[in-house]
């Protein structure tokens, strides 16, 4: 086997298999660093600027090694893209016969036991769910993998899914009568036999949190763990290192009790009565909060008398369920499973109402129908550090956005990575020639009343100059809606607004239109890859500081103050810098891309901390004159033959930024 460096050479294995492959010094440096970290069983943190080719840079040394590897990506979509597109190319280039497996979370696999349980309970389902159930039953006769993603006719939020997939709560594990045929078990067995397993962060940390429970452990032991899009990890890991209890979980517990009563234990009428009391109590807790979905401080909510009273009723309902189930223990395995779930729910409710516990945030969030209570640790650094200590293995973290103000301290501090090697690689793109950053003068402050009008006026000039082909990115849905309404009355370009349909459908419509304007919030700030002339302008409405009333952020800020820290500098700025880098990264995705990034926030120039944001962005040309941005965009519309005779917009006022 040639060395990793040789594989990335101009005459190496990749150049022979990948059309148009050009060696990049940054990619080769990252690959050799990953290779060394794998051999040394070391921790490595890499920021690889857009265009580095980081996916190949970690896949090549991982596949070239003799180690068992887990690769974790940010989302399920990226997971599938890596497995179906990137991995086959690298395997072919290396002539590798290694077994590679795509492993999803349990909610993605058909549960045969749940399907048989609910197969005859038509009285429990509404018409739409019944129709979906018949589709699932027909598909179940032919599927080999049990992957619900095969059933394209079902929407992602199909109402039938909870009835035909399992959760950690309702899975019977080895006691299940369908255990030997279980698609989840089969998927895990394949993962155990594979040399490389591709997962996503949510699955990885769900498994990590459950590793002590036996059956819950989906991800097998590995020698190397590789995280792509690693900037997402601190928030995702915090979620799984905490605890949560939802009214949906309690309602499903009641439904499962009702199902057992109706189908198997028809002499146990108390099951139905206790289940109904539990469902009503859970629903009544949700009704204590506004209909509009929101997040809030659960500790404060618990101080209100109405919420306290409802928690007491819910606790009493769980006690009743516990006593009724105890009487019927041993009569039915599904009911025995509900008994275990009841014990866990009682414990969680007690911990979620303990307002004296230190080092955690108690918060809640509501959906139109449900409420979820959360207990989230304020720091995961020590717990994660303990987890990665043994057994000794390689841990590699990479993303295009990990550094803040030239360093990795923010990320490594959050993750407890005290021994990590770090590597910062700049993008190979020529940003000075390819892109212009504009921070327009004379804009109202972010909190000003005439803010939306100013954003509309700036947007109109940019849309006209770029002939559409713009992303307008916002930090709030409120501002997005205001600007969208105003633009609909003033431009003829297709206006595509996040929330009107799925993210994938919006992107498809944007690309097919040729002159569309896409307005989005957080979902479009990262993970969107539009190349070439389809996207020539990205506008960001303001610096993406998280809302200070976010309950988890609020708790972290208060904790930082208690310890004598500066929460603005230590928490809020780093988070906003990484978010801004993600948003800015939508613009230039290839060596031939050109475009303008407009950030409508004077604080980049007027506040001392603006320097941290600016130094974290790619080294684009800079200006404070909107006309310069318009000229740059207009020049992109000129045919290439004519453009050669037109000079680039002059670089002016660089000192101002």
Secondary structure, DSSP 8 states (H G I E B T S, - for coil): ---HHHHTSTTSHHHHHSTT----HHHHHHHHHHHHHHHHT-EEEEEE-TTS-HHHHHHHHHHHSSS-EEEEESSHHHHHHIIIIIHHHHHHHHT----EEE---GGGB--HHHHHHHTT-GGGS-HHHHHHHHHHHHHHTT-SS-BGGG-TTS-TT-TTHHHHS--TTT--GGG-TTGGG-HHHHHHHHHHH-SEEEEEHHHHHHHHHHGGGSTT--S---SEEEESSGGGHHHHHHHHHSEEEEHHHHHHHHHHHHHHHHHT-TT-HHHHHHHHHHHHHHHHHHTTS-SS--EEEHHHHTTSHHHHHHHHHHHHHHHHHHHHHHHTTTS-HHHHHHHHHHHHHHHHHHHHT-TT-SSEEEEEEE-SS-EEEEEEES--HHHHHHHHHSS--EEEEEES---BTTBSHHHHHHHT-TT-EEEEE--SS-HHHHEEEE--TT---TT-TTHHHHHHHHHHHHHHHHTS-EEEE-S-HHHHHHHHHHHHTT--S-EEETTSS-HHHHHHHHHHHSS-EEEESGGGTSS----GGG--EEEE-S-----TT-HHHHHHHHHHHHTT--HIIIIIHHHHHHHHHHHHTTS--STT--EEEEE--THHHHSTTHHHHHHHS---EEES-HHHHHHHHHHHTS-HHHHTTS-------GGG-
